[in-house]
Amino acid sequence: MTKASRTPRPKLGFHTDQAARIRAAYLGTRAVLPPSTFSEFLEAAVLETIERLEAEHNNGHSWDAPAAGEVKSTAQTGVGRWNRT
């Protein structure tokens, strides 16, 4: 597949204090687990959690995809773990 023929995919990013641990887990398992790239490793880990959350909180169904700009930070919405009492 050439670069020009690839379907563009949305990019996600996050900040973490666990970067070294995440990279170490990837390096420690990439020879024996299916994800061949670091991006595939991260995607698989996130999707594993999402599937668990869907099973626990949405009867095993995917949630509807949010519209562009719908995902807001806790500072913007006042809702989330940092605002729990």
Secondary structure as UniProt FT lines:
FT   HELIX           3..5
FT   HELIX           19..29
FT   TURN            30..32
FT   HELIX           38..57
FT   TURN            59..60
FT   TURN            68..69
FT   HELIX           74..77
FT   HELIX           81..83
//
